[in-house]
Amino acid sequence: MKTVAVLGAMPAELRPLLRHVDRRVSPAGRLRSLASGAATELTLGACPGTTLLAAVTGVGTAAAGVAAARILATREVDRLFLIGIAGGVGPRMHVGDLVVPEVVEDGASGALFRPRPLPGIEPRGRLLTTDTLVVDHGELSHLAAGGTIALDMETAAVAAACEDVGCPWSVIRAVSDRAGASGVDSGVLDLVRTDGSTDLSAVLRHVTASPWRIPRLIRLARGMHVATRVAVRTFLDALTRLCTAPVGEEP
């Protein structure tokens, strides 16, 4: 592989990656570049000769689809990865659990997408992409019974952009929170700007109006911290295996 793209909806989902790439630019400088929305070239020592394009797509299907299509139109990408957090579905999914699905479903259209397999990882379950925050326990139980293990807001849109141009793609997520957990409602989405960055003014208004939500937000932040590191660690391991696999043997 010569060029690999790795996308995250929010800067926080790619931040752990920055500790593992070249040190010619400060971590703060690299994070600012990612937050700009442009693709940032990174170098990974374990994959000599491979350029890593990292980019923040923004939250939601519309933003993610546009960002992925833009990168694929301007660069020749050998493989694309989408990494980050997901909401776990069902009692067996816990914070930090890895989500590498067999199939991704677009909740709006019902379209199904199958990610390219990853070396050493057995895919399982279904990842549902939806712009709606699902909190109804009856609906979540129905999804779990049908094989859905997690929810996100970007993967199906990125998958569609990749398949439009024939670019192999994979998704690696980890559970940051259980979907439908108490204290989470659509107001949480208002705390993040469309570019994926945290709206600190909105957070301040949120906790001022409802101080009882502060412990819940702290748990969400901790869960995200755990999940992003699991996803990045898994991505780096998979990429290293792909870079060192004999030609023609990579999945």
C-alpha positions in Angstrom: 0.0 0.0 0.0 1.3 3.5 -0.9 -1.5 5.7 0.5 -3.8 4.9 3.3 -6.6 7.3 4.5 -7.8 7.2 8.1 -10.9 9.3 9.0 -12.5 10.2 12.3 -15.7 12.2 12.8 -14.1 14.3 15.6 -10.5 15.4 16.3 -10.7 13.5 19.6 -11.1 10.2 17.7 -7.7 10.7 15.9 -5.8 12.4 18.8 -4.4 9.1 20.2 -2.9 8.4 16.7 -0.7 11.4 16.9 1.5 9.9 19.6 2.6 7.2 17.1 3.5 9.2 14.0 6.5 11.3 13.0 7.7 13.9 15.5 8.8 16.6 13.1 5.6 18.6 13.9 4.4 19.1 17.5 1.3 17.2 18.5 -0.6 20.5 19.0 0.3 21.5 15.5 -0.8 18.2 14.0 -4.1 18.4 15.9 -4.7 21.9 14.6 -4.1 20.6 11.1 -6.6 17.8 11.6 -9.2 20.1 13.1 -9.0 22.3 9.9 -10.9 19.5 8.0 -8.1 19.1 5.4 -6.2 15.8 5.0 -3.0 15.8 6.9 -0.1 13.7 5.8 1.5 11.6 8.6 4.4 9.1 8.6 4.2 5.9 10.5 7.6 4.2 11.3 6.1 0.7 11.1 5.0 1.3 7.5 7.9 2.8 5.6 7.0 4.0 2.1 3.3 4.4 3.1 1.7 7.8 3.4 -1.0 8.1 6.0 -3.7 10.7 5.2 -5.6 11.6 8.3 -8.7 13.8 8.2 -11.7 14.8 10.4 -15.0 14.4 8.6 -17.3 16.1 11.0 -20.3 14.5 12.6 -23.2 12.9 10.7 -23.8 11.2 7.4 -23.8 14.3 5.3 -20.5 15.7 6.5 -18.8 12.3 6.5 -19.9 11.4 3.0 -18.8 14.7 1.6 -15.4 14.6 3.3 -14.7 11.0 2.2 -15.7 11.8 -1.4 -13.5 14.9 -1.4 -10.4 12.9 -0.3 -11.0 10.1 -2.7 -11.5 12.6 -5.6 -8.2 14.4 -4.9 -5.9 11.6 -3.9 -5.3 8.0 -5.1 -6.1 6.0 -1.9 -5.2 2.3 -1.7 -7.3 1.7 1.4 -9.5 3.8 3.7 -10.1 3.3 7.4 -12.8 4.9 9.5 -12.0 4.8 13.2 -13.6 6.1 16.4 -16.4 5.6 18.9 -19.8 3.9 18.8 -22.8 3.4 21.0 -23.1 -0.2 22.2 -26.4 -2.0 21.7 -27.4 -4.8 23.9 -26.4 -6.0 27.4 -23.3 -7.8 26.1 -21.6 -4.6 24.8 -19.5 -2.6 27.3 -17.3 0.5 27.2 -14.0 -0.4 25.4 -15.4 -3.3 23.5 -14.1 -3.4 19.9 -16.6 -3.0 17.0 -15.4 -4.5 13.7 -18.7 -5.5 12.1 -19.5 -8.0 9.4 -22.0 -5.6 7.8 -22.9 -1.9 8.0 -26.5 -0.8 7.5 -27.6 2.7 6.4 -30.5 3.4 8.8 -32.1 5.8 6.3 -32.0 3.7 3.1 -31.6 0.2 4.4 -28.5 -0.3 2.2 -26.0 -2.8 3.4 -22.2 -2.5 3.1 -19.5 -5.1 3.9 -16.1 -3.8 5.1 -12.9 -5.3 3.9 -11.7 -7.8 6.5 -8.8 -7.0 8.8 -5.9 -9.4 9.5 -6.2 -11.2 12.8 -9.7 -9.9 13.6 -12.9 -11.9 13.2 -15.7 -9.5 12.3 -19.0 -9.8 14.1 -22.4 -8.2 14.2 -24.0 -5.3 12.5 -23.2 -1.6 12.8 -26.2 0.7 12.2 -25.5 4.2 10.9 -28.2 6.7 11.8 -28.3 10.5 12.2 -30.9 9.9 15.0 -29.9 9.3 18.6 -31.7 6.0 19.4 -32.7 6.0 23.1 -35.9 4.0 23.1 -35.3 0.7 24.9 -37.9 -1.2 22.9 -36.2 -0.1 19.7 -32.8 -1.0 21.0 -33.9 -4.4 22.1 -35.4 -5.0 18.6 -32.0 -4.0 17.0 -30.0 -6.2 19.4 -32.3 -9.2 18.6 -31.6 -8.6 14.8 -27.8 -8.7 15.3 -27.0 -5.0 15.7 -24.2 -4.5 18.2 -23.5 -0.8 17.8 -24.6 2.5 16.4 -22.7 5.3 14.8 -23.4 8.4 12.6 -20.9 8.1 9.7 -19.8 4.7 8.5 -22.5 3.9 5.9 -21.9 7.3 4.2 -18.2 6.8 4.1 -18.7 3.2 2.8 -20.9 4.5 0.0 -18.3 7.1 -1.1 -15.6 4.4 -1.1 -17.7 1.9 -3.1 -18.6 4.6 -5.6 -14.9 4.7 -6.7 -13.9 1.1 -5.8 -11.7 2.0 -2.8 -11.3 -0.8 -0.3 -12.5 0.3 3.2 -12.6 -0.9 6.8 -14.2 0.4 10.0 -12.7 0.1 13.5 -14.7 1.5 16.4 -15.0 0.9 20.1 -17.9 1.3 22.5 -17.7 4.6 24.4 -21.2 4.4 25.9 -24.2 2.1 25.9 -27.0 3.4 23.6 -30.1 4.3 25.7 -28.1 4.8 28.9 -29.8 7.1 31.4 -29.0 10.7 31.1 -28.3 10.7 27.4 -30.7 12.5 25.0 -30.6 14.4 21.8 -29.3 17.4 23.7 -25.9 15.7 23.8 -25.5 16.2 20.1 -25.8 19.9 20.5 -22.6 19.9 22.5 -20.6 19.1 19.3 -20.2 21.3 16.3 -20.7 20.0 12.9 -16.9 19.9 12.3 -16.6 17.5 15.3 -15.1 19.9 17.7 -16.6 20.4 21.2 -18.7 23.5 21.6 -17.5 24.7 25.0 -20.2 27.4 25.2 -22.9 24.9 24.6 -21.4 22.6 27.3 -21.4 25.4 29.8 -25.0 26.3 29.1 -25.9 22.6 29.3 -24.4 22.0 32.7 -25.6 25.4 34.1 -29.2 24.5 33.2 -28.9 20.9 34.4 -26.1 20.5 36.9 -27.2 16.9 37.6 -25.9 16.0 34.1 -22.3 16.7 35.0 -21.5 13.2 36.3 -23.0 11.8 33.2 -20.9 14.0 30.9 -17.8 13.0 32.9 -18.6 9.3 32.3 -19.2 10.0 28.6 -15.8 11.7 28.4 -14.1 8.8 30.2 -15.8 6.3 27.9 -14.6 8.2 24.9 -11.1 8.3 26.2 -11.1 4.5 26.6 -12.8 3.8 23.2 -10.6 6.1 21.1 -7.5 4.4 22.4 -8.8 0.9 21.7 -9.8 1.9 18.2 -6.5 3.6 17.4 -4.4 0.7 18.9 -6.4 -1.8 16.8 -6.0 0.3 13.7 -2.2 0.6 14.1 -1.9 -3.1 14.6 -4.0 -3.9 11.5 -2.1 -1.3 9.4 1.3 -2.8 10.5 0.2 -6.3 9.6 -1.0 -5.0 6.2 2.2 -3.1 5.5 4.3 -6.2 6.3 2.1 -8.8 4.5 3.6 -10.3 1.3 2.2 -8.7 -1.8 -1.1 -10.3 -2.7 -1.8 -11.8 0.7 -3.3 -8.8 2.5 -7.1 -9.0 3.0 
